[in-house]
Amino acid sequence: MKHIYLFLLLMLVVSCSPKSEKLLEKMAQAQPQFLPGEAPEQWLLAHLDVETTGLLPGYHEMIDLGIVYTDLEGNIIDSLFIRIQPKHPERLSEGAYRVNAFNPDVWKSKGAVSPKKAVNIVIGFHKKSATDKSVLLVAYNSPFDLAFIDCLFRDAGHSWRELYHYFVLDIPSMAWAKGYRGLTGSSLASVLGIPAETQVAHLHTGITGAMFNVQLYQALMQQSR
């Protein structure tokens, strides 16, 4: 029983640490005054796509990410692409290599940055592009991308909630509600009549994925109209 009390006390100290309080304060400051339906002009979308060394967040890592900011209609406002040098490149899975052709030496030659610097770049980009507007994340299979973003930000002492609303939109779910039952981006692209994202590994990046997601979103919005 004594060990349980000590554990609970430790958890209380950790949860109330100054670092946590600062994060909570930043998250509170990011809360919107109006919802998208009430003031759509006060909102933006951040279309996100990440490439990784594998499928397991916390073990595998991000090796690049692309973000495209749009308004709620899908009109592009700004974009960002970053290559990231992972701490454990040896954990690269064969499947991930076939998708994105990650090579630590190639990444270094292309200006890949540390995970912590990548977070600082994303924060700076957000401040510049979002200004005072609230932002919703949008992704294709959003739980996957969000899990890796969460790990990236936590490792750098930040939270993605400092920047984005806690609701996250998912493109396949939008399409599913319209009756499309395909799960892959290429199958949905075929149905919507837009070009599929490149499958050439060394050309397949977070920014090609993010731009592709914007096209899917725009096509779905057009159908809604």
Phi and psi in degrees as GROMACS dihedral restraints (atoms count N, CA, C in turn):
[ dihedral_restraints ]
;  ai    aj    ak    al  type     phi  dphi    fc
    3     4     5     6     1   -59.5    20    10
    4     5     6     7     1   -41.0    20    10
    6     7     8     9     1   -63.4    20    10
    7     8     9    10     1   -35.5    20    10
    9    10    11    12     1   -65.9    20    10
   10    11    12    13     1   -44.0    20    10
   12    13    14    15     1   -62.0    20    10
   13    14    15    16     1   -42.1    20    10
   15    16    17    18     1   -62.8    20    10
   16    17    18    19     1   -40.3    20    10
   18    19    20    21     1   -64.0    20    10
   19    20    21    22     1   -44.7    20    10
   21    22    23    24     1   -64.5    20    10
   22    23    24    25     1   -37.7    20    10
   24    25    26    27     1   -64.6    20    10
   25    26    27    28     1   -41.9    20    10
   27    28    29    30     1   -62.1    20    10
   28    29    30    31     1   -43.0    20    10
   30    31    32    33     1   -63.2    20    10
   31    32    33    34     1   -37.5    20    10
   33    34    35    36     1   -65.8    20    10
   34    35    36    37     1   -41.6    20    10
   36    37    38    39     1   -63.7    20    10
   37    38    39    40     1   -43.9    20    10
   39    40    41    42     1   -64.1    20    10
   40    41    42    43     1   -45.1    20    10
   42    43    44    45     1   -67.9    20    10
   43    44    45    46     1   -24.2    20    10
   45    46    47    48     1  -106.7    20    10
   46    47    48    49     1    18.9    20    10
   48    49    50    51     1   -66.3    20    10
   49    50    51    52     1   153.8    20    10
   51    52    53    54     1   -55.1    20    10
   52    53    54    55     1   -35.5    20    10
   54    55    56    57     1   -62.3    20    10
   55    56    57    58     1   -44.8    20    10
   57    58    59    60     1   -65.0    20    10
   58    59    60    61     1   -39.4    20    10
   60    61    62    63     1   -62.9    20    10
   61    62    63    64     1   -38.0    20    10
   63    64    65    66     1   -65.5    20    10
   64    65    66    67     1   -41.0    20    10
   66    67    68    69     1   -64.0    20    10
   67    68    69    70     1   -43.1    20    10
   69    70    71    72     1   -62.5    20    10
   70    71    72    73     1   -37.9    20    10
   72    73    74    75     1   -64.3    20    10
   73    74    75    76     1   -42.7    20    10
   75    76    77    78     1   -65.1    20    10
   76    77    78    79     1   -39.3    20    10
   78    79    80    81     1   -65.2    20    10
   79    80    81    82     1   -38.7    20    10
   81    82    83    84     1   -65.7    20    10
   82    83    84    85     1   -37.3    20    10
   84    85    86    87     1   -66.5    20    10
   85    86    87    88     1   -24.9    20    10
   87    88    89    90     1   -84.3    20    10
   88    89    90    91     1    -5.3    20    10
   90    91    92    93     1   -65.8    20    10
   91    92    93    94     1   132.2    20    10
   93    94    95    96     1   -75.1    20    10
   94    95    96    97     1   151.0    20    10
   96    97    98    99     1   -82.7    20    10
   97    98    99   100     1   -30.6    20    10
   99   100   101   102     1  -130.7    20    10
  100   101   102   103     1   148.1    20    10
  102   103   104   105     1   -81.5    20    10
  103   104   105   106     1   161.6    20    10
  105   106   107   108     1   -55.8    20    10
  106   107   108   109     1   -36.6    20    10
  108   109   110   111     1   -70.7    20    10
  109   110   111   112     1   -22.5    20    10
  111   112   113   114     1   -88.1    20    10
  112   113   114   115     1   -36.9    20    10
  114   115   116   117     1  -147.1    20    10
  115   116   117   118     1    74.5    20    10
  117   118   119   120     1   -59.4    20    10
  118   119   120   121     1   -27.4    20    10
  120   121   122   123     1   -69.5    20    10
  121   122   123   124     1   -13.3    20    10
  123   124   125   126     1   -95.1    20    10
  124   125   126   127     1     9.5    20    10
  126   127   128   129     1  -126.8    20    10
  127   128   129   130     1   150.3    20    10
  129   130   131   132     1  -130.4    20    10
  130   131   132   133     1   165.2    20    10
  132   133   134   135     1  -114.4    20    10
  133   134   135   136     1   139.0    20    10
  135   136   137   138     1  -112.1    20    10
  136   137   138   139     1    99.0    20    10
  138   139   140   141     1   -79.6    20    10
  139   140   141   142     1   118.1    20    10
  141   142   143   144     1  -116.8    20    10
  142   143   144   145     1   141.7    20    10
  144   145   146   147     1  -146.5    20    10
  145   146   147   148     1   139.7    20    10
  147   148   149   150     1  -125.9    20    10
  148   149   150   151     1   150.8    20    10
  150   151   152   153     1  -113.3    20    10
  151   152   153   154     1   145.7    20    10
  153   154   155   156     1  -138.1    20    10
  154   155   156   157     1   173.3    20    10
  156   157   158   159     1   -87.1    20    10
  157   158   159   160     1     1.1    20    10
  159   160   161   162     1   170.5    20    10
  160   161   162   163     1  -167.1    20    10
  162   163   164   165     1  -101.2    20    10
  163   164   165   166     1    -4.7    20    10
  165   166   167   168     1  -106.9    20    10
  166   167   168   169     1   101.8    20    10
  168   169   170   171     1   -61.0    20    10
  169   170   171   172     1   139.7    20    10
  171   172   173   174     1    95.3    20    10
  172   173   174   175     1   -25.5    20    10
  174   175   176   177     1  -109.9    20    10
  175   176   177   178     1   -56.4    20    10
  177   178   179   180     1   -80.1    20    10
  178   179   180   181     1   163.2    20    10
  180   181   182   183     1  -132.9    20    10
  181   182   183   184     1   162.7    20    10
  183   184   185   186     1   -74.4    20    10
  184   185   186   187     1   141.3    20    10
  186   187   188   189     1  -117.8    20    10
  187   188   189   190     1   -10.4    20    10
  189   190   191   192     1  -168.7    20    10
  190   191   192   193     1   163.1    20    10
  192   193   194   195     1  -149.2    20    10
  193   194   195   196     1   148.0    20    10
  195   196   197   198     1  -123.5    20    10
  196   197   198   199     1   138.7    20    10
  198   199   200   201     1  -132.9    20    10
  199   200   201   202     1   131.4    20    10
  201   202   203   204     1  -123.7    20    10
  202   203   204   205     1   120.0    20    10
  204   205   206   207     1   -90.4    20    10
  205   206   207   208     1   132.5    20    10
  207   208   209   210     1  -134.6    20    10
  208   209   210   211     1   168.0    20    10
  210   211   212   213     1   -80.7    20    10
  211   212   213   214     1  -177.3    20    10
  213   214   215   216     1   -69.4    20    10
  214   215   216   217     1   -14.8    20    10
  216   217   218   219     1   -88.8    20    10
  217   218   219   220     1    -8.8    20    10
  219   220   221   222     1    96.6    20    10
  220   221   222   223     1    10.5    20    10
  222   223   224   225     1   -78.1    20    10
  223   224   225   226     1   126.3    20    10
  225   226   227   228     1   -70.6    20    10
  226   227   228   229     1   134.7    20    10
  228   229   230   231     1  -110.6    20    10
  229   230   231   232     1   -45.1    20    10
  231   232   233   234     1  -162.9    20    10
  232   233   234   235     1   163.9    20    10
  234   235   236   237     1  -147.8    20    10
  235   236   237   238     1   160.5    20    10
  237   238   239   240     1  -145.5    20    10
  238   239   240   241     1   139.3    20    10
  240   241   242   243     1  -135.0    20    10
  241   242   243   244     1   131.0    20    10
  243   244   245   246     1  -134.2    20    10
  244   245   246   247     1   133.0    20    10
  246   247   248   249     1   -93.5    20    10
  247   248   249   250     1   138.0    20    10
  249   250   251   252     1  -121.5    20    10
  250   251   252   253     1   132.9    20    10
  252   253   254   255     1   -89.1    20    10
  253   254   255   256     1   109.0    20    10
  255   256   257   258     1   -70.5    20    10
  256   257   258   259     1   157.3    20    10
  258   259   260   261     1   -75.1    20    10
  259   260   261   262     1   -25.7    20    10
  261   262   263   264     1  -128.8    20    10
  262   263   264   265     1    71.5    20    10
  264   265   266   267     1   -63.6    20    10
  265   266   267   268     1   -21.1    20    10
  267   268   269   270     1   -68.5    20    10
  268   269   270   271     1   -12.2    20    10
  270   271   272   273     1   -86.5    20    10
  271   272   273   274     1     3.4    20    10
  273   274   275   276     1   -55.8    20    10
  274   275   276   277     1   127.9    20    10
  276   277   278   279     1   -87.8    20    10
  277   278   279   280     1   157.2    20    10
  279   280   281   282     1   -63.1    20    10
  280   281   282   283     1   -39.1    20    10
  282   283   284   285     1   -63.5    20    10
  283   284   285   286     1   -41.6    20    10
  285   286   287   288     1   -65.9    20    10
  286   287   288   289     1   -39.3    20    10
  288   289   290   291     1   -63.1    20    10
  289   290   291   292     1   -38.0    20    10
  291   292   293   294     1   -66.3    20    10
  292   293   294   295     1   -27.3    20    10
  294   295   296   297     1   -84.0    20    10
  295   296   297   298     1   -43.7    20    10
  297   298   299   300     1  -123.5    20    10
  298   299   300   301     1    -1.4    20    10
  300   301   302   303     1    55.1    20    10
  301   302   303   304     1    36.9    20    10
  303   304   305   306     1   -62.8    20    10
  304   305   306   307     1   133.0    20    10
  306   307   308   309     1  -143.1    20    10
  307   308   309   310     1   120.0    20    10
  309   310   311   312     1   -58.7    20    10
  310   311   312   313     1   -34.0    20    10
  312   313   314   315     1   -70.2    20    10
  313   314   315   316     1   -41.3    20    10
  315   316   317   318     1   -64.5    20    10
  316   317   318   319     1   -42.5    20    10
  318   319   320   321     1   -61.5    20    10
  319   320   321   322     1   -42.3    20    10
  321   322   323   324     1   -61.0    20    10
  322   323   324   325     1   -42.2    20    10
  324   325   326   327     1   -67.3    20    10
  325   326   327   328     1   -21.3    20    10
  327   328   329   330     1   -98.9    20    10
  328   329   330   331     1    12.6    20    10
  330   331   332   333     1    83.5    20    10
  331   332   333   334     1    27.0    20    10
  333   334   335   336     1   -60.1    20    10
  334   335   336   337     1   142.2    20    10
  336   337   338   339     1  -109.7    20    10
  337   338   339   340     1   167.2    20    10
  339   340   341   342     1   -69.5    20    10
  340   341   342   343     1   157.4    20    10
  342   343   344   345     1   -55.6    20    10
  343   344   345   346     1   -41.4    20    10
  345   346   347   348     1   -64.2    20    10
  346   347   348   349     1   -42.4    20    10
  348   349   350   351     1   -66.1    20    10
  349   350   351   352     1   -35.9    20    10
  351   352   353   354     1   -59.9    20    10
  352   353   354   355     1   -42.4    20    10
  354   355   356   357     1   -62.1    20    10
  355   356   357   358     1   -43.5    20    10
  357   358   359   360     1   -62.5    20    10
  358   359   360   361     1   -36.3    20    10
  360   361   362   363     1   -66.8    20    10
  361   362   363   364     1   -43.0    20    10
  363   364   365   366     1   -62.2    20    10
  364   365   366   367     1   -42.9    20    10
  366   367   368   369     1   -62.7    20    10
  367   368   369   370     1   -43.9    20    10
  369   370   371   372     1   -63.6    20    10
  370   371   372   373     1   -41.9    20    10
  372   373   374   375     1   -61.0    20    10
  373   374   375   376     1   -43.5    20    10
  375   376   377   378     1   -61.8    20    10
  376   377   378   379     1   -45.9    20    10
  378   379   380   381     1   -60.7    20    10
  379   380   381   382     1   -38.6    20    10
  381   382   383   384     1   -71.4    20    10
  382   383   384   385     1   -42.3    20    10
  384   385   386   387     1   -90.3    20    10
  385   386   387   388     1   -35.3    20    10
  387   388   389   390     1   -84.6    20    10
  388   389   390   391     1   -23.6    20    10
  390   391   392   393     1    50.2    20    10
  391   392   393   394     1  -115.5    20    10
  393   394   395   396     1  -105.3    20    10
  394   395   396   397     1    15.2    20    10
  396   397   398   399     1   -91.6    20    10
  397   398   399   400     1   155.6    20    10
  399   400   401   402     1   -84.6    20    10
  400   401   402   403     1   150.4    20    10
  402   403   404   405     1  -133.1    20    10
  403   404   405   406     1   132.3    20    10
  405   406   407   408     1  -102.9    20    10
  406   407   408   409     1   134.6    20    10
  408   409   410   411     1   -77.2    20    10
  409   410   411   412     1   143.5    20    10
  411   412   413   414     1  -133.3    20    10
  412   413   414   415     1   133.7    20    10
  414   415   416   417     1  -149.3    20    10
  415   416   417   418     1   169.3    20    10
  417   418   419   420     1  -100.4    20    10
  418   419   420   421     1   112.1    20    10
  420   421   422   423     1    64.9    20    10
  421   422   423   424     1    62.3    20    10
  423   424   425   426     1   -57.7    20    10
  424   425   426   427     1   -33.0    20    10
  426   427   428   429     1   -58.6    20    10
  427   428   429   430     1   -34.8    20    10
  429   430   431   432     1   -65.5    20    10
  430   431   432   433     1   -53.8    20    10
  432   433   434   435     1   -62.6    20    10
  433   434   435   436     1   -41.5    20    10
  435   436   437   438     1   -65.1    20    10
  436   437   438   439     1   -37.7    20    10
  438   439   440   441     1   -61.8    20    10
  439   440   441   442     1   -41.2    20    10
  441   442   443   444     1   -72.6    20    10
  442   443   444   445     1   -37.2    20    10
  444   445   446   447     1   -63.3    20    10
  445   446   447   448     1   -41.5    20    10
  447   448   449   450     1   -60.6    20    10
  448   449   450   451     1   -46.4    20    10
  450   451   452   453     1   -62.2    20    10
  451   452   453   454     1   -43.4    20    10
  453   454   455   456     1   -60.4    20    10
  454   455   456   457     1   -47.5    20    10
  456   457   458   459     1   -69.3    20    10
  457   458   459   460     1   -40.5    20    10
  459   460   461   462     1   -62.1    20    10
  460   461   462   463     1   -43.3    20    10
  462   463   464   465     1   -61.9    20    10
  463   464   465   466     1   -25.2    20    10
  465   466   467   468     1   -95.4    20    10
  466   467   468   469     1     7.0    20    10
  468   469   470   471     1    79.1    20    10
  469   470   471   472     1    22.7    20    10
  471   472   473   474     1  -127.3    20    10
  472   473   474   475     1   178.0    20    10
  474   475   476   477     1  -133.4    20    10
  475   476   477   478     1   139.9    20    10
  477   478   479   480     1   -63.7    20    10
  478   479   480   481     1   -19.1    20    10
  480   481   482   483     1   -71.0    20    10
  481   482   483   484     1   -11.6    20    10
  483   484   485   486     1   -65.6    20    10
  484   485   486   487     1   -24.6    20    10
  486   487   488   489     1  -108.8    20    10
  487   488   489   490     1   -38.5    20    10
  489   490   491   492     1  -120.2    20    10
  490   491   492   493     1   154.6    20    10
  492   493   494   495     1   -65.2    20    10
  493   494   495   496     1   154.5    20    10
  495   496   497   498     1   -75.2    20    10
  496   497   498   499     1   -16.9    20    10
  498   499   500   501     1   -76.7    20    10
  499   500   501   502     1   138.1    20    10
  501   502   503   504     1  -129.0    20    10
  502   503   504   505     1   129.8    20    10
  504   505   506   507     1   -89.4    20    10
  505   506   507   508     1   148.8    20    10
  507   508   509   510     1  -128.5    20    10
  508   509   510   511     1   120.0    20    10
  510   511   512   513     1   -64.0    20    10
  511   512   513   514     1   -47.0    20    10
  513   514   515   516     1   -57.8    20    10
  514   515   516   517     1   -33.1    20    10
  516   517   518   519     1   -67.3    20    10
  517   518   519   520     1   -37.9    20    10
  519   520   521   522     1   -61.1    20    10
  520   521   522   523     1   -44.9    20    10
  522   523   524   525     1   -68.6    20    10
  523   524   525   526     1   -37.0    20    10
  525   526   527   528     1   -60.5    20    10
  526   527   528   529     1   -39.4    20    10
  528   529   530   531     1   -64.8    20    10
  529   530   531   532     1   -21.4    20    10
  531   532   533   534     1   -93.0    20    10
  532   533   534   535     1     3.0    20    10
  534   535   536   537     1   101.4    20    10
  535   536   537   538     1    -1.1    20    10
  537   538   539   540     1   -81.2    20    10
  538   539   540   541     1   130.6    20    10
  540   541   542   543     1  -111.4    20    10
  541   542   543   544     1     1.8    20    10
  543   544   545   546     1   -75.2    20    10
  544   545   546   547     1   145.9    20    10
  546   547   548   549     1  -101.4    20    10
  547   548   549   550     1   -24.9    20    10
  549   550   551   552     1   -83.6    20    10
  550   551   552   553     1   153.5    20    10
  552   553   554   555     1   -63.4    20    10
  553   554   555   556     1   -38.2    20    10
  555   556   557   558     1   -65.9    20    10
  556   557   558   559     1   -37.7    20    10
  558   559   560   561     1   -68.5    20    10
  559   560   561   562     1   -39.2    20    10
  561   562   563   564     1   -68.8    20    10
  562   563   564   565     1   -38.7    20    10
  564   565   566   567     1   -60.5    20    10
  565   566   567   568     1   -40.3    20    10
  567   568   569   570     1   -62.6    20    10
  568   569   570   571     1   -43.2    20    10
  570   571   572   573     1   -65.6    20    10
  571   572   573   574     1   -38.8    20    10
  573   574   575   576     1   -85.5    20    10
  574   575   576   577     1    -7.9    20    10
  576   577   578   579     1    75.0    20    10
  577   578   579   580     1    34.7    20    10
  579   580   581   582     1  -121.8    20    10
  580   581   582   583     1   157.9    20    10
  582   583   584   585     1   -65.0    20    10
  583   584   585   586     1   140.2    20    10
  585   586   587   588     1   -72.8    20    10
  586   587   588   589     1   156.0    20    10
  588   589   590   591     1   -66.3    20    10
  589   590   591   592     1   147.7    20    10
  591   592   593   594     1   -57.6    20    10
  592   593   594   595     1   140.9    20    10
  594   595   596   597     1  -105.4    20    10
  595   596   597   598     1     5.2    20    10
  597   598   599   600     1   -75.4    20    10
  598   599   600   601     1   117.9    20    10
  600   601   602   603     1   -55.4    20    10
  601   602   603   604     1   -47.3    20    10
  603   604   605   606     1   -75.3    20    10
  604   605   606   607     1    -8.2    20    10
  606   607   608   609     1  -103.8    20    10
  607   608   609   610     1   -10.2    20    10
  609   610   611   612     1   -86.4    20    10
  610   611   612   613     1   108.1    20    10
  612   613   614   615     1  -133.7    20    10
  613   614   615   616     1   176.3    20    10
  615   616   617   618     1   -61.4    20    10
  616   617   618   619     1   -34.9    20    10
  618   619   620   621     1   -76.5    20    10
  619   620   621   622     1   -33.2    20    10
  621   622   623   624     1   -65.9    20    10
  622   623   624   625     1   -36.4    20    10
  624   625   626   627     1   -68.7    20    10
  625   626   627   628     1   -42.0    20    10
  627   628   629   630     1   -64.9    20    10
  628   629   630   631     1   -42.1    20    10
  630   631   632   633     1   -65.2    20    10
  631   632   633   634     1   -37.7    20    10
  633   634   635   636     1   -63.6    20    10
  634   635   636   637     1   -41.6    20    10
  636   637   638   639     1   -61.2    20    10
  637   638   639   640     1   -38.9    20    10
  639   640   641   642     1   -61.8    20    10
  640   641   642   643     1   -42.7    20    10
  642   643   644   645     1   -62.1    20    10
  643   644   645   646     1   -41.8    20    10
  645   646   647   648     1   -62.5    20    10
  646   647   648   649     1   -44.1    20    10
  648   649   650   651     1   -62.3    20    10
  649   650   651   652     1   -44.4    20    10
  651   652   653   654     1   -61.5    20    10
  652   653   654   655     1   -40.9    20    10
  654   655   656   657     1   -65.5    20    10
  655   656   657   658     1   -41.0    20    10
  657   658   659   660     1   -66.6    20    10
  658   659   660   661     1   -38.5    20    10
  660   661   662   663     1   -64.4    20    10
  661   662   663   664     1   -40.0    20    10
  663   664   665   666     1   -62.4    20    10
  664   665   666   667     1   -40.2    20    10
  666   667   668   669     1   -64.7    20    10
  667   668   669   670     1   -37.2    20    10
  669   670   671   672     1   -64.3    20    10
  670   671   672   673     1   -33.2    20    10
